[in-house]
Amino acid sequence: MKATGIVVEYNPFHNGHLHHAAKAKELSGADVVVAVMSGQFLQRGEPAFADKWTRTEMALSAGVDVVIELPYAFATAQASEFARGAIELLDAAGCSSFCFGSEQGEIEPFLSTLELLGKEREQYEKIIHDRVQTGISYPKALNEAYLSLTKGSSRYADLTKPNNILGYHYIEAAHTINSAMAPLTIQRIGAGFHDPLEPGVAIASATGIRNAFFEGEELGELAPYLPSSSIRLLERVHAEQQGFVDWQRFYPLLRFTILREGPKALARFAEMTEGIENLIHESAKRSETFEVFVNRVKSKRFTRTRIQRMLTHIFTGYTQQEAQAAKHPEYIRLLGMTQNGRRYLNERKKAIPLPVISRAADLTGNMGQLDIRASTLYLQAIGSDSLKKEYTTPPIYLGDSSDK
């Protein structure tokens, strides 16, 4: 069997994701779609809107065949590390291709960009260093350095666009590990990355969907933007945990942790730099809500996304020492599969170079223990009745009618 891989968060799974999975399968000619999905915390430094098992079931109900978890160490990292962890897992899972959505919509500009930055790496990094020294943020320095090399030529990918940036890092990661996977991309359609909901536009952004709910929209009113299976599963989880998850729900525990630790102890957590721990501690003392707090901390140099990743690491206790030790994924954590996905895994199992883990109890190394710790803290923060859920939830299996 032939598999294509996709890298996802499904926060939540909407019509755009449905389109992506279907087009990935069509474009690659694959029998199976394998999704590497972030767990309880996401790349932009946020707790997931719904837990990873709910999001897995959404995916399996709508065209994905296998869902494996991207370990916390990569799921909450900057784009290049996020991409590297995901691509290494798809490669280990035996995918013959990977497919990402992009504003670019064509693969050739990404390949040209890879070639250019490979040739001009030293000059590129020098420009970045010089720009950062002027006090601008690292993402802005990256963009300015890139534009100085490409001079706006349409031959290269536009790396000012969020999906293009991730797409470039996927291709770069595959090149670095000498993967045989073919890179594929599809045009992102519908709403932009952060656009609000727009009537008549069936493919909305996940950000728009989440914001609409938190602003008072009922789930039924969001039906035009999500598959019916996603609506059904979100209704279930909403009832179980009395709402969905955002940072405000986590803020009391985050604030407690920041105030208890103090600035000196905060400095040991991943991504902390340049004395930002002092501002984080002082702002937590003065802020009653998460929005007030994060707005006091963010700046041109420290973007909201970067700050949120720091806060995620404070919340989970993820240290700089742990981050430095996280070089490569150490296992494939199976979250769910369809009958088709099970057939693929059974066929491939002897060729997969990493252990395939279906029980949390088998996660014995530091990377696996971190995943368990992060998930348990997420469950505790949402008021889950069972903190043992990480250990007791088996991979979700959606078989055909003969299996039910």
N, C-alpha and C positions, 0 to 999 in steps of 0.2 A: 504493500500500500504506500501511497505517496502523500506526504503531509506538507502543508504550508503553515508558517508560524506568524502570529501577530502579537504585539505587545500592547497591553490594555490596562485600564483601571476600572472601567464600567461603574462610574460614580454618578448616576446609575446607568444601566444598560438602556440605550435609547435607539431611535430609528436610524441614526447615523452609524451606530455600532452594528446594527443589523445589516445595513448596506455594506459596511466594511468587510464583515465576515463572508457575506455572499460573494462580493467582488473578488476577495482574496482567493477564494476557492475557484471561481471562474477563471481568473487571470492566470493562476498557477497550474490549472488542470489537476489539482490535488483531490484526493479522496477524503482527506481529513484536515480540519482546522485545529491547530494547537495554539492555545492562548496562554501566554505568560502574564499573570495578573498580579498586581500589587495586593498585599494583604490588608491589614486593618488601618495602615497609615500610607499616605500617598506622596508622590514625588514633589508636589508643591507645598509639602509640610502641613498636611491636613489629615484629621481623622476621617475615615471613609463614611459617607452618607449612610450606608447600610453595611452590615458585616460581610466578611468575605464569602461566607457560605451562601448567603442570599444572592450575592452578586454572581457567584459561580452558577447557581441554579438558573438565574436569568439568562446567562450565556448559553448554557446547555439547552435551554428551552427555545433558543432562537438561532441555532445554526453552528455553534461552536461544539467541537467533539471532545476535546481534552482541555482542562484548565489546570495549570500548575502555578504554584505561588512563587512570586519573585521575593526572595528573602528581604527582610527589613533593611539589612545593610545596603542593599542596592535600591530598593523601592523608595527610600527617603533620601537618596543621594542626589548630587547635582547631575545634570543631564548626561554627561559622558559616562559616569559610573553607573547610572540607572540603565543606560543603553547597553553597556558592556555586560552587566549581569544578565539582562534579558536575552541578549543575543547568544551568550554562552549557553544558556539553558535551552534555547531553541535548537542550537547546533547539537547539543548533547541528546536532545529528544529525537534527532534524526530527520529534522525537517529539510526538505530539498530547496526551500525558498522561504523568504519572509516578506511580508507585505505591510506597508504602512500608508496611512492617509497623509496627504500633504497639500499645501496650498499650490505647490509647484505643478503637481500632477504628472510629471515626466521624470524618468529615472536618469536620463543623460546629464542634466545639470548637476546632479549630486555626484556623479562619477567624475565629472570635470572638476568639481570643487575638491574632491578627495585628491585628485592628481595635483592640483594647484597647491593645496596646503601641504602636501607631502614634499613638494619641491621647495616651497618657501617657508618651511616651518620655523627656521631660525629667525627670519625677518618678522614673521607673524608674531612670534612670542615676544620679540623685542618691542614691537609696537604696542602690544597688550600691556607689557610691563610699564612702558613709558606713560601710557594713558592712565593706568591705575594710579601712578604716582601723582597725577594731577588731582586726584580725589574723586573721580567718577566711579560708578559701580563696575564690578567685573563684567557683567553682561553688556553694559554699554561700551566698555573698552574692547570686548571681543568684536562687537559690531563695527566699531570704528576701524579696528585693525583689518577686519575682513574687507570693508569697503575700500580701504586704501590699496588693497591688493587687486581686487576685482574691478575697481573703477565703475561699478554698476553694470557690468556687461551681462546681457541676458544668457550668455553661455553658462553662467554659474547659478547655483541655487540661491534664492533670496533668503538669507539667514536672519532676516529681521522677523520672519514669521515663525510662530511657536511650533507648528507641526513640522515645518521644514528643518528647524534646528534639531529636533529629535530624530527626524529621518536621516539627517547627515550623520549624527552620532551612531545610529544603527549601522549604517554602511561602513563608517570608520571602524567600529568594533568588529564587524565581520571581517574586514580587511586585516586588522591587527591579529586576529586569531587564525587567519588563513582559512576561513570557513569556505566550504564549497556551496553554501546556500546562495541562491540567486536573489538579488534584491529587486523588489517590485514595489511600485507605488500606485495609488489611485488618487484621483482628484478629490480633495475635500469639498463637499457640496453643502448647501444649506447655510445655516448660521455660522458666524465666525466663532473663534475659540471662547470668547467671553460675552458674546452677544446675548441680550435679553430675549425672551420669547417673543415671537412675532406671529400673529394669526395668519394661517394659510401656509406657513413654512413648516413642513412636517419634520424636517431634520433640524432640530434645535441643538444648542450647546448644552453640555451637562451642567455648566455653570448657570445658565439661564433657567434650567429646570429646577435646580436646587434653590436658587434665589426665589423663584416664583413660589415654591412651597413654603419657604421660611417667611415670605411676605404675606402668607395667608391663603394661597391657592389650595383647593382641595385636590386630592389625587385624581379624582374623576375628571377634573378640569384639565389635567395634564395628559389625558388619554391620546390626544392627537400626536403627541411627540414620543410616545413609548409603545413598544409591542404590548399586546394584552397580557402576555405572561409576566412582563415586568410590573405592570399595574397590580396584578393579582399578588405577586410576591412582595411588593412594597406595601400593599395593604396589610398583609400578614405581619411583616416585621414592624410596621407602624403600631399595630395593635399590641404586639408582644413587648415592645420597649417604649411605649408611650411617646412616640415621636421619632424623628431622625436625628442624625448626629452632625454637629458642627462644633467649632472651637468654643463657643459660648457655653455649651453643655459641659465641656471639659475644664473650663476656666477655673472654677473653684479649686479643683485638685492641682491644676498647673500652678496657680497662684500660691497655694499652700507650699508646694514643692520649692518654688523659687525663694520664698521668704524663709523657709526652713534651711535651705542650703546656704544661702548667703553668697556674696560675689566671689569669694575665693574658691569655694567649692564648685560654683557654676562654671568656672573657667576650664574645668576638666572635661566638659561635655563636648561632643563632636561639633565641629564647625564654629565653635566659639573663637573669636579672634579680636585683636585690637582693643581689648578692654570693654567690649560690648556688654559683658556680664554686669558691669556696674550700672549701666543704663537700664538693663532688663530688671535688675533688682529694685532700683529706685522707682521705676515705672510701675512695677507690680504693687508696691506699697501705696501708690496714689490712684490706682485705676480699679473701678468697681466692675467694669465689663471688659470683655476681650477686645472689642473694637477700639475702645479708648486706649487700652494698654498697647496694642500693636501699633496704633497710630503715633503713640509717643515714642516708640522705639525705631520705627522705620525711617529711612532717610535716602538721599541720593546714593549714598555709598552702600547702605544695607537695605536692599529691596524687601518688600513684604514677604515674598517667597523665601528668601534667604533667612529672614527672621523666623518665619514659621517652621522652617526645618530645624533651626536651633531649638525652638520651643518644643518641637516633637521629641528631640533628643533629650532635652531636660526631663520631659514627661516620662519617657521610657527608660531614662538612666543610661543612655547610650554614650559611651565615653570616646574620647579621641583615641585612646589606646585600642579600643574595640574596632573603631573605624579603620585604623592603620593595619589591623590584622585581617580585615575582610578583603582578600585579594580576588577570589573566584568563588562562584557558587559551589557548594560542597555536596549537594543532593538535589533531587527533583521531588518536591513536595506535591503530591497529587491531591488536588481539591475536588475534582469531579471528572466524569466522563459519560459519554453516551455509549450505546452498544457498539457503534462504529468506532468510537475512541478506544473502547476496551479491546476490540479486535486488533486495532493498530498497535497498542501497547504490548499485547501478547505476542504479536508478530515480531516486534522490535526489541523485546526486553533483553535478549542476550547481547545485543549490539550497543545498548545504552551504557556509556562509560561511568555514569554517576549512579549511586544507589537511588532507587525509586521508593520514596517514603510515603506510606499511606496512614501511618499512626504517629501522633506527636511524641509518643513514648519512645519512638526510635530516633528522635532528634537528640543525639547525645553530645554533639560538639558545641562549641561556643556560638557559632552562627545559628544553629537550630534552637539553642536555649534562648537566644535573643528573640527569635521569632515567637517563641512561647511566652516570654515575658511581655513583649509588646502586645500580643493578642490578649493576654490575661488582664493587663492594665486597661486596654480598650473596653473589655467586657465589664470590668469593675466600674469604669467611668460612666457607662451607659446604664448602670444599675441592673446588669444581667443577674438573673436568679441563680445561674450556674457558672461559677468561675472555672469549673472543670470542663466547660464546653470545648476548649481547645484540645483536650485529651479524648473526649468522648464522641466527638463528631467524626464519623468515617467519611471517606470520599463519597460525594453525591453521585449516584448512578441513575441515569435516565435511560432505561431500556425501551424496547418496543412493547407492543401490547402483550406479547407472549411472555414477557418478563415480569408483568405486573400481577 
